[in-house]
Amino acid sequence: VSAKHGTGVEEVLKAVIDRIPPPTTDIKKPFKGLVFDSTYEKFKGAVTNVSVKDGVVKKGDKIVSAHTKKSYEVQDVGILYPEQTSTGCLYGGQVGYMMANIKSMTDVWIGDTLYHEKSPVEALPGFKPAKPMVFAGIYPMDQSEYQSLKMALEKLTMNDPSVSVSNDNSEALGVGFRLGFLGLLHMDVFNQRLEQEYDASVIPTAPNVSYKVKLKGDKNIKFYGAEEIIILNPCKLPDPSIIEAQYEPMVYSTIIVPVDYIGDINPLCMERRGEILDQSYIDDTRIMFKVIFPLNEILIDFYDELKSVSSGYASFDYEDHGYQESDLVKIIYLLNGKELDELTMISHITKARQKGREIVEKLCKSIPRQLFKVSVQACVGGKVLAREDIQPYRKDVTAKCYGGDISRKNKLLKRQAEGKKKMRMIGKISVPKDVFIKVLTK
């Protein structure tokens, strides 16, 4: 079978009909439909794709969403053949489309149950509202393109309401947006669509996750409006003195690999702070791991590393597993004592020094040399975890001194040192935008 060349597809479709039993359904029962997809059309609004589990739905019927409790009148209904083909009704066991004058995609939830207004039914199990798990900043490459990027995001989120959008601002990267996604694949697909469909040139920052903080003290709780708050931007993390507990998001993951690679998977899981719950053999050649990971540990390059150690044979899947209390710290980066808000990050205390050193080394390689020494520091709560200095350009002020008293040379060198010290105190370091792009994207 080749999807690329289309060979064998007809045989597969025939086999599906012959081997897979028909759905169990009863058209005499009240209508019950599962929403499994939706698209937005300019003049028709939200078009939902439904799988009819029981009963019949016809044009003109009044239907209700089990999740939003909103009522709609069916304007058109039909099958996908493969284009939309109106049939006037859908029976139990059929799959098709439905138009009901739904004006906003935020009213359509994948996994929702639809039913007749006068015949309520029990909602189908397993439905959970989409909750963003991964967050990243997106900034226009040129600030003059901000409005066009905003319009592109509005159009894309019409077809994908699971993406959360909020305004964001950065001294280095300018005005942009902070987006929330269901996962890394969702984020990659969204960014590709933004680039390919709307020709948007954007700077995406490295993804991060949302943390939960429990506050202490009535005054602090009143100030923040709640005892527990969600932190999406690391800069907004409150002072440790008013924090009672910190929580990070966890995921329940499944890893399937050939048995030959067991020895490589265990250390990888331990390195990423994973807790292995179970190891079981699927057959003689494959083993399945059940592991709980901190979401932050698998965000960037875990999947690539997993594929590398397993020679590409490993499969990886994960789902939300709530929050777990953790020892978290906020790492801030200083440039000659001035804080760089764009690089502030939240890390587990055991990984803070390693992450701090990595970013400091990147900055030292990326920031242009100045006429004075520039110190780059990574700090946690006033304690310096890592430091590197970018050495200044040096002018040979003694070049014109030919022999003579050594005190003349010393005087010139002293004057140069005083000048550089003064420049360091009042000099402003201009960090190019591409430096932040190199450090923030990975």
C-alpha positions in Angstrom: 0.0 0.0 0.0 1.3 3.4 -0.9 -0.5 6.6 0.1 2.0 8.6 -2.1 1.2 6.7 -5.3 -2.3 5.6 -4.4 -1.6 1.9 -5.0 -3.5 -0.6 -2.9 -5.9 2.0 -1.4 -9.0 0.5 -3.0 -8.1 -3.0 -1.6 -7.7 -1.4 1.9 -11.1 0.3 1.7 -12.8 -3.0 0.6 -11.1 -4.8 3.5 -12.4 -2.2 5.9 -16.0 -2.9 4.7 -15.5 -6.7 4.8 -13.6 -7.1 8.1 -14.8 -4.3 10.4 -18.3 -4.9 11.8 -20.9 -2.2 11.4 -21.6 0.2 14.3 -24.2 -0.9 16.8 -27.0 1.6 16.6 -30.8 2.0 17.0 -32.5 4.6 14.8 -35.7 4.4 16.9 -33.9 5.9 19.9 -33.6 9.7 20.4 -30.9 11.4 18.3 -27.4 11.3 19.8 -24.4 12.6 17.8 -20.7 12.9 18.4 -18.8 15.9 17.2 -15.4 14.8 15.9 -14.3 17.7 13.7 -15.3 21.2 12.6 -14.4 23.9 10.1 -15.3 27.5 9.7 -16.8 28.9 6.5 -17.2 32.6 6.0 -20.9 32.6 5.0 -22.1 29.4 6.8 -20.3 29.7 10.1 -19.1 26.7 12.0 -19.7 23.4 10.0 -19.5 20.4 12.3 -18.7 16.8 11.3 -20.8 14.4 13.3 -21.0 10.6 13.9 -24.7 9.7 14.5 -24.7 7.1 17.3 -28.5 6.7 17.6 -31.7 8.1 16.1 -32.1 10.4 13.2 -31.3 14.1 12.6 -33.1 16.1 9.9 -33.0 19.6 8.4 -35.1 21.8 10.6 -34.6 19.9 13.8 -33.7 21.8 17.0 -30.5 20.4 18.6 -28.7 21.1 21.8 -25.0 20.9 22.8 -24.5 18.8 25.9 -21.5 20.9 26.9 -22.6 24.5 26.2 -26.4 23.8 26.6 -26.9 26.2 23.6 -29.7 25.4 21.1 -29.5 25.5 17.3 -31.7 24.8 14.3 -30.2 22.5 11.7 -29.9 24.4 8.4 -28.4 21.6 6.3 -27.2 18.1 6.9 -25.5 15.5 4.6 -22.6 13.2 3.9 -19.0 13.8 2.8 -18.7 12.2 -0.6 -15.9 13.4 -0.5 -17.3 16.9 -0.9 -20.4 18.0 1.1 -23.4 16.4 -0.4 -26.8 17.4 1.1 -29.1 14.4 2.0 -31.6 16.2 4.3 -31.0 13.7 7.1 -28.5 11.4 8.8 -29.4 8.0 10.3 -27.7 6.1 13.2 -24.4 4.7 12.1 -23.8 7.4 9.4 -21.1 10.0 9.5 -21.6 13.4 7.9 -21.7 17.2 8.2 -24.1 19.5 9.9 -24.8 23.3 9.5 -26.8 24.9 12.3 -26.0 28.6 12.1 -23.2 28.3 14.7 -21.5 31.6 14.5 -18.4 31.0 16.6 -15.9 28.1 16.6 -15.7 28.5 20.4 -19.2 27.1 20.6 -18.0 23.8 18.9 -16.1 21.4 21.1 -14.6 18.2 19.7 -16.0 15.2 21.6 -19.2 17.1 22.5 -22.6 15.3 22.3 -25.6 16.7 20.3 -29.2 15.7 20.9 -32.8 16.8 20.1 -34.1 19.7 22.2 -37.1 17.8 23.3 -35.3 14.4 23.9 -32.3 14.9 26.2 -29.8 12.0 26.3 -26.8 11.1 28.5 -23.6 12.6 27.1 -21.1 10.3 25.5 -18.2 9.4 27.9 -14.7 10.7 27.6 -15.3 14.3 26.7 -12.9 16.8 28.1 -12.7 20.5 27.1 -9.4 21.3 25.4 -6.8 22.6 27.8 -3.6 24.3 26.5 -0.5 22.5 28.0 2.3 24.2 26.1 2.9 27.9 25.8 5.1 29.9 23.4 5.6 33.5 22.4 5.3 34.5 18.7 6.6 37.9 17.6 6.6 39.4 14.1 10.0 39.6 12.5 9.3 43.2 11.7 7.1 45.2 14.1 5.4 46.8 11.1 3.9 43.3 10.4 2.1 43.2 13.8 -1.4 43.9 12.4 -1.1 41.4 9.6 0.1 38.7 12.1 -2.9 39.6 14.4 -5.3 39.1 11.5 -3.6 35.8 10.5 -4.0 34.5 14.1 -7.6 35.5 14.2 -8.4 33.6 11.0 -6.4 30.5 12.1 -8.0 30.3 15.5 -11.4 30.3 13.8 -10.6 26.9 12.5 -8.7 25.9 15.7 -10.4 27.3 18.8 -8.2 25.1 21.1 -5.4 27.6 20.7 -5.4 30.3 23.4 -4.2 33.8 22.4 -3.1 36.6 24.6 -1.1 39.8 24.0 2.6 39.8 25.0 5.3 42.4 25.1 9.1 42.1 25.1 11.8 44.8 25.3 14.0 42.9 22.9 11.4 41.3 20.5 8.7 44.0 20.6 4.9 43.5 20.7 3.7 39.9 20.0 1.4 37.2 21.3 1.6 34.3 23.8 -0.1 31.2 22.4 -1.3 28.1 24.3 -1.3 24.7 22.5 -2.5 21.2 23.3 1.0 19.8 22.7 4.3 20.1 20.7 2.9 18.6 17.5 -0.1 21.0 17.7 2.3 23.9 18.1 4.5 22.8 15.1 1.5 22.3 12.8 0.0 25.7 13.8 3.4 27.5 13.2 3.7 25.7 9.8 0.2 26.8 8.8 0.9 30.4 9.9 4.0 30.4 7.7 2.6 28.5 4.6 -1.0 29.8 4.5 -0.4 33.4 5.6 3.3 33.9 4.6 4.0 35.2 8.1 7.6 35.8 9.2 7.6 35.2 12.9 10.0 34.6 15.8 8.8 31.7 17.9 10.3 31.4 21.4 11.1 28.1 23.1 8.0 26.5 24.5 7.3 26.5 28.2 4.5 25.2 30.5 2.1 26.6 33.1 3.0 26.3 36.7 0.7 26.5 39.7 1.6 28.4 42.9 -0.1 28.3 46.3 0.3 31.6 48.2 0.4 32.3 51.9 -0.8 35.3 53.9 -4.2 36.9 53.5 -2.7 40.1 52.2 -0.9 38.3 49.4 -4.0 36.2 48.5 -6.1 39.3 48.3 -3.5 41.0 46.1 -3.4 38.2 43.6 -7.1 37.4 43.8 -6.8 33.7 44.7 -4.9 31.3 47.0 -3.7 29.3 44.0 -2.6 31.1 40.8 -1.4 29.9 37.4 2.0 31.2 36.1 2.3 31.4 32.3 5.1 33.9 32.2 8.2 33.1 34.4 8.7 36.8 35.1 5.4 36.8 36.9 6.4 34.2 39.5 5.9 35.8 43.0 8.7 36.2 45.5 9.6 32.9 47.2 8.9 34.4 50.7 5.1 34.5 49.9 4.9 31.0 48.3 3.7 28.1 50.3 4.0 25.5 47.6 4.8 25.2 43.9 3.4 22.7 41.4 4.5 21.7 37.9 2.4 19.9 35.3 3.0 16.1 34.8 2.2 13.8 32.0 1.4 10.0 31.9 3.4 8.6 29.0 3.7 5.3 27.2 7.0 4.3 25.5 7.2 1.2 23.3 10.6 0.0 22.2 12.3 -3.2 21.0 13.8 -5.2 23.9 17.3 -4.6 22.6 17.1 -0.9 23.8 15.9 -1.4 27.4 19.4 -0.4 28.7 19.2 3.0 26.9 15.6 3.9 27.9 16.0 3.6 31.7 18.9 6.2 32.0 17.1 8.5 29.6 13.9 8.4 31.8 16.0 9.0 34.9 17.8 11.9 33.4 14.5 13.6 32.6 13.2 13.1 36.2 10.8 10.4 35.0 9.1 7.9 37.4 8.8 4.5 35.8 5.6 2.9 37.0 5.6 -0.3 34.9 7.5 -2.3 32.4 5.6 -5.1 30.5 6.4 -7.2 27.5 4.0 -6.8 24.6 5.6 -9.8 22.8 9.0 -11.4 22.5 10.5 -8.4 20.7 8.8 -5.3 22.2 8.5 -3.8 25.7 6.2 -1.1 27.0 7.1 1.5 29.6 4.6 3.5 31.7 6.3 6.6 32.9 5.3 9.8 34.6 7.3 12.8 33.4 7.3 16.5 34.3 5.9 18.1 31.1 8.8 20.6 31.0 11.3 17.8 30.7 9.9 16.4 27.5 9.1 19.7 25.8 12.2 20.5 23.7 14.3 17.5 22.5 13.1 14.4 24.5 11.5 12.8 21.4 14.6 13.4 19.3 16.8 11.9 21.9 14.4 8.9 22.4 14.5 8.2 18.6 18.3 8.6 18.7 18.9 6.0 21.5 16.4 3.6 19.9 17.6 3.9 16.3 14.2 5.4 15.4 12.2 2.4 16.6 10.6 3.9 19.8 7.1 5.3 19.9 6.0 7.9 22.5 2.6 9.0 23.6 1.5 11.1 26.6 -1.6 12.6 28.3 -2.2 15.1 31.0 -1.6 13.8 34.6 -2.4 17.0 36.6 0.0 18.9 38.8 2.5 17.7 41.3 4.3 19.6 44.1 7.9 20.4 43.1 11.0 22.4 44.1 11.1 25.1 41.5 13.3 28.2 41.2 13.3 31.2 38.9 16.5 31.7 37.0 17.2 35.3 36.0 20.0 36.4 33.6 22.0 39.6 34.2 24.1 41.6 31.7 26.4 43.9 33.7 23.8 43.8 36.5 20.8 44.5 34.3 18.1 41.9 34.2 17.1 40.3 30.9 13.4 39.6 31.3 13.1 37.8 28.0 15.4 35.0 29.2 13.9 34.5 32.7 12.9 30.9 33.2 11.5 28.5 35.8 13.5 25.3 36.5 13.6 22.4 38.9 16.3 23.1 41.5 18.4 20.1 40.5 18.6 21.4 36.9 19.0 25.1 37.6 22.9 25.2 37.5 23.1 23.2 34.3 20.5 25.3 32.5 22.0 28.6 33.8 25.5 27.6 32.5 24.1 26.6 29.1 22.3 29.9 28.5 25.3 32.0 29.8 27.7 30.2 27.4 25.2 30.8 24.5 25.0 34.5 25.4 28.8 34.9 25.6 29.1 33.4 22.1 26.3 35.5 20.6 26.7 39.0 22.1 29.1 41.2 20.2 32.2 42.5 22.1 32.1 46.0 23.5 34.7 48.6 24.4 34.4 47.5 28.0 34.1 44.2 29.8 30.6 42.7 29.9 29.7 40.2 32.6 26.9 37.6 31.9 25.4 36.0 35.0 22.7 33.4 35.8 21.2 33.9 39.3 18.7 32.3 41.6 17.5 34.4 44.5 20.6 36.6 44.5 23.0 33.6 44.3 25.1 33.4 41.1 25.0 30.0 39.5 27.2 30.7 36.5 29.2 33.6 35.2 31.2 34.4 32.1 32.9 37.6 30.9 33.0 39.0 27.4 36.4 40.5 27.1 36.5 44.1 25.6 38.3 45.3 22.6 41.8 46.6 23.6 43.6 49.6 22.2 47.4 49.6 22.7 47.7 53.1 24.3 51.5 52.5 24.8 52.3 52.1 21.1 53.6 55.6 20.8 55.9 55.3 23.8 59.5 54.5 22.6 61.6 53.8 25.6 61.8 56.4 28.4 60.5 56.3 31.9 58.1 53.4 32.7 55.9 55.7 34.7 54.7 57.3 31.4 53.4 53.9 30.2 51.8 53.2 33.6 50.1 56.6 33.6 48.5 55.8 30.1 47.4 52.3 31.2 45.9 53.7 34.4 44.0 56.4 32.5 42.7 53.7 30.0 41.5 51.5 32.9 39.7 54.4 34.5 38.0 55.2 31.2 36.9 51.6 30.7 35.6 51.5 34.3 33.5 54.6 33.7 32.2 53.3 30.4 31.2 50.1 32.1 29.2 52.0 34.7 27.3 54.3 32.2 27.5 52.2 29.0 24.4 50.7 27.7 24.7 47.3 26.0 22.6 46.9 23.0 21.7 43.2 22.5 20.8 42.5 18.9 17.5 40.7 18.2 19.1 37.7 16.6 20.9 37.0 19.9 17.6 36.4 21.6 16.4 34.4 18.6 19.4 32.0 19.0 19.0 31.7 22.7 15.2 31.5 22.9 14.6 29.1 20.0 16.0 25.6 20.3 
